[in-house]
């Protein structure tokens, strides 16, 4: 970018930092091709915003293939100007899956790991 724009590398870095740009990072997304997608979203959001009387409305999600690791040494706590640190040494215990639900009325989170 610096060469193409005729600017120094440090100037390009300053500009990127000033605007919070991180061109080396990339995330993916997927758009739904379901013709009823908008109607389905409205139904779900409607439940969250205005649930039927006496209904329990839960927002549920799962995270699978979580590495179940046991650290060999305790973490060192975060200090001013320094992040929390942990040893790279660990013992594997396979994988687990986390299932969590948010009760929309109370804000209570219910979670459980399986596997």
DRENFI-658709 format. One line per field, with one value per residue (C-alpha): residue number from 0; residue in one letter; x, z, y. Coordinates in steps of 0.05 Angstrom, whole numbers. Layout:
<sites>
pos = (NUM  ...)
code = (A  ...)
px = (X  ...)
pz = (Z  ...)
py = (Y  ...)
</sites>
This chain:
<sites>
pos = (0  1  2  3  4  5  6  7  8  9  10  11  12  13  14  15  16  17  18  19  20  21  22  23  24  25  26  27  28  29  30  31  32  33  34  35  36  37  38  39  40  41  42  43  44  45  46  47  48  49  50  51  52  53  54  55  56  57  58  59  60  61  62  63  64  65  66  67  68  69  70  71  72  73  74  75  76  77  78  79  80  81  82  83  84  85  86  87  88  89  90  91  92  93  94  95  96  97  98  99  100  101  102  103  104  105  106  107  108  109  110  111  112  113  114)
code = (X  X  X  X  X  X  X  X  X  X  X  X  X  X  X  X  X  X  X  X  X  X  X  X  X  X  X  X  X  X  X  X  X  X  X  X  X  X  X  X  X  X  X  X  X  X  X  X  X  X  X  X  X  X  X  X  X  X  X  X  X  X  X  X  X  X  X  X  X  X  X  X  X  X  X  X  X  X  X  X  X  X  X  X  X  X  X  X  X  X  X  X  X  X  X  X  X  X  X  X  X  X  X  X  X  X  X  X  X  X  X  X  X  X  X)
px = (0  57  92  27  8  77  72  120  102  97  49  4  5  -13  -72  -97  -90  -125  -186  -185  -170  -141  -135  -99  -162  -219  -286  -337  -413  -469  -533  -595  -627  -692  -749  -784  -723  -749  -816  -780  -735  -796  -830  -769  -757  -831  -825  -766  -798  -869  -875  -945  -974  -949  -897  -825  -781  -710  -654  -612  -543  -488  -414  -386  -316  -289  -221  -227  -158  -129  -74  -13  0  -46  -57  -20  -71  -77  -40  -40  -10  -4  -54  -69  -19  -21  28  26  31  -35  -67  -121  -188  -221  -274  -339  -400  -431  -506  -533  -602  -620  -688  -712  -760  -711  -643  -623  -571  -575  -515  -490  -430  -438  -386)
pz = (0  17  -49  -89  -55  -51  25  77  112  179  149  122  190  225  178  187  263  265  229  263  197  200  127  148  184  147  170  131  126  90  64  67  2  37  4  72  110  125  150  195  224  239  275  318  334  350  402  434  434  452  476  483  553  597  545  560  504  501  454  446  415  415  407  389  386  445  466  538  564  634  645  681  718  743  701  719  730  687  712  688  618  617  596  636  618  617  604  537  572  580  583  532  554  485  463  492  465  502  497  526  530  548  581  546  602  660  628  661  624  627  602  600  569  537  511)
py = (0  47  36  42  107  138  144  116  51  88  140  85  50  115  127  56  61  129  101  33  -3  -73  -96  -160  -184  -217  -243  -282  -278  -313  -283  -325  -346  -366  -326  -325  -300  -230  -257  -307  -253  -210  -268  -281  -208  -201  -256  -221  -152  -171  -243  -275  -275  -332  -353  -369  -341  -367  -346  -409  -419  -471  -472  -540  -569  -529  -555  -580  -560  -564  -513  -539  -473  -418  -356  -292  -237  -175  -113  -41  -41  -117  -170  -233  -287  -363  -418  -453  -521  -558  -627  -645  -673  -679  -631  -606  -569  -510  -498  -433  -401  -330  -321  -258  -238  -243  -238  -303  -345  -420  -459  -530  -566  -635  -683)
</sites>
